[in-house]
Each structure stands twice: as structure tokens, then as C-alpha cells.
Amino acid sequence: MPATDPIAPQTSTVYAPATVCRPLTAAADDGTVSLDARARQYARSLPGPFRYELKGVTFALPSPYTLSLTQWRRFHDGSDALAAFQAVLGEPKAREMTAAGFTLGDLAVIVAEWEHRSGVRR
């Protein structure tokens, strides 16, 4: 995509997590290493929401790396893709997408593009 793409997120920090991490420290006497600080640093380095437009509906999806594992699984297990979008986008936006005639194929395209732009590899 051209550098002037207004919706293209900055993704350079997603691909270089080692550059934003500090040394790990032991958190307990048993030698357990806490990853809490590293996880917070990584979360702060993620790009902002990804903005999309399809069928006249504009919507924003957060970085997939910010979703709970339960939410992420709902996008991929095929049980209820619409419920997954409702959970992430909210009921009003999901209703707008339904009214615009979105199909399961459209949802598949959205998820594929969202993963591609965010650097998620399956």
C-alpha cells in the first residue's frame, strides 16, 4: 500500500517486540519469572484501532493482539461470527452492518484483512 494510505496503521513496533522489552526479573523465591511488566509494555506498543469501510459502513477494529483468547476463538471456530463482531464492535455497529447486507463472506474478508494488517499469522 502507498505510504499515503489514511487507514494503514503503523506496525513496525509489532514486529520488533524485543526492542521494547526490559530484562526479566524473578518475582518469587521459587525462581518464577513475572511477565506482567513485559506484557504491559507490549500492549502499549501495539497500533491503534484499524479503520475499515465496506458497503458504506465505516468501522474500527482494535489490534487483534488486544482481544481475549475467548473473543479471538469466536472469530475462528465458526460457531457464531456475528456474535464475535457484536462483542468487539458493539451491538449498534453490528446492526448497521447487518442492515447494509453484510454476509459471512464479508466477515471472512474483514478478518483476513484485519489479521494481515496487524501481522497475525495463523
C-alpha positions as CSV (number, residue, x, y, z in Angstrom):
1,M,0.0,0.0,0.0
2,P,1.2,3.5,-0.6
3,A,2.6,5.4,2.3
4,T,-0.3,7.9,2.0
5,D,-2.9,5.3,2.8
6,P,-5.0,7.1,5.5
7,I,-6.1,3.9,7.2
8,A,-2.8,2.0,7.1
9,P,-1.6,1.5,10.7
10,Q,1.9,1.9,11.9
11,T,3.0,-1.7,12.5
12,S,6.8,-1.5,12.9
13,T,6.6,-2.0,16.7
14,V,4.5,-5.1,16.4
15,Y,7.3,-6.9,14.5
16,A,10.1,-5.9,16.9
17,P,8.9,-6.8,20.5
18,A,12.4,-7.4,21.6
19,T,13.2,-3.7,21.2
20,V,10.6,-2.6,23.7
21,C,11.3,-5.2,26.4
22,R,13.4,-4.8,29.5
23,P,15.2,-7.6,31.3
24,L,13.1,-10.1,33.2
25,T,13.3,-10.3,37.0
26,A,12.5,-13.1,39.4
27,A,9.1,-12.5,41.0
28,A,9.1,-15.2,43.7
29,D,11.5,-17.2,45.8
30,D,10.9,-20.3,43.7
31,G,12.5,-18.6,40.6
32,T,9.3,-17.8,38.8
33,V,9.8,-15.1,36.3
34,S,7.0,-12.5,36.1
35,L,6.0,-11.4,32.6
36,D,3.5,-8.8,33.8
37,A,5.7,-5.8,33.0
38,R,6.7,-7.1,29.6
39,A,3.0,-7.8,28.7
40,R,2.1,-4.2,29.7
41,Q,5.0,-2.8,27.5
42,Y,3.9,-4.9,24.6
43,A,0.3,-3.9,24.9
44,R,1.4,-0.2,24.8
45,S,3.4,-0.8,21.7
46,L,0.5,-2.1,19.6
47,P,-1.0,0.1,16.9
48,G,-4.3,1.9,17.5
49,P,-7.6,0.7,16.0
50,F,-7.7,-0.4,12.4
51,R,-10.4,1.6,10.4
52,Y,-12.2,0.0,7.5
53,E,-15.1,0.8,5.2
54,L,-17.3,-1.8,3.5
55,K,-20.7,-1.4,1.9
56,G,-20.9,2.2,3.1
57,V,-20.3,1.2,6.7
58,T,-17.2,2.6,8.4
59,F,-16.0,0.7,11.5
60,A,-12.8,0.3,13.6
61,L,-11.4,-2.9,15.0
62,P,-8.8,-2.9,17.7
63,S,-5.5,-4.7,17.3
64,P,-6.2,-8.5,17.4
65,Y,-3.5,-8.8,20.0
66,T,-5.7,-6.9,22.5
67,L,-8.6,-9.4,22.3
68,S,-9.2,-12.0,24.9
69,L,-8.5,-15.6,23.8
70,T,-12.2,-16.3,24.1
71,Q,-13.1,-13.4,21.7
72,W,-10.3,-14.5,19.3
73,R,-11.6,-18.1,19.3
74,R,-15.1,-16.9,18.4
75,F,-13.8,-15.4,15.2
76,H,-12.2,-18.7,14.1
77,D,-14.3,-21.5,15.4
78,G,-17.2,-20.7,13.1
79,S,-19.8,-21.1,15.8
80,D,-21.1,-17.5,15.7
81,A,-19.1,-15.0,13.7
82,L,-21.8,-12.3,14.1
83,A,-21.7,-12.6,17.9
84,A,-17.9,-12.2,17.8
85,F,-18.3,-9.0,15.8
86,Q,-21.0,-7.8,18.2
87,A,-18.7,-8.3,21.1
88,V,-15.9,-6.4,19.5
89,L,-17.8,-3.6,17.7
90,G,-20.8,-3.3,19.8
91,E,-24.5,-4.0,19.1
92,P,-25.3,-0.8,17.2
93,K,-22.5,-1.2,14.7
94,A,-23.3,-4.9,14.2
95,R,-26.9,-3.9,13.5
96,E,-25.7,-1.3,11.0
97,M,-23.5,-4.0,9.3
98,T,-26.5,-6.4,9.1
99,A,-28.8,-3.7,7.7
100,A,-26.1,-2.9,5.0
101,G,-26.3,-6.6,3.8
102,F,-23.0,-7.9,5.2
103,T,-22.5,-11.6,4.5
104,L,-20.4,-14.3,6.2
105,G,-18.1,-13.9,3.2
106,D,-17.7,-10.2,4.0
107,L,-16.9,-11.1,7.6
108,A,-14.3,-13.6,6.4
109,V,-12.7,-10.9,4.2
110,I,-12.7,-8.4,7.2
111,V,-11.0,-10.9,9.5
112,A,-8.4,-11.9,6.9
113,E,-7.5,-8.2,6.1
114,W,-7.5,-7.4,9.8
115,E,-5.1,-10.2,10.6
116,H,-2.9,-9.3,7.6
117,R,-2.6,-5.6,8.6
118,S,-1.8,-6.5,12.2
119,G,0.8,-9.1,11.4
120,V,-1.2,-12.0,12.9
121,R,0.0,-15.3,11.4
122,R,-2.2,-18.4,11.7
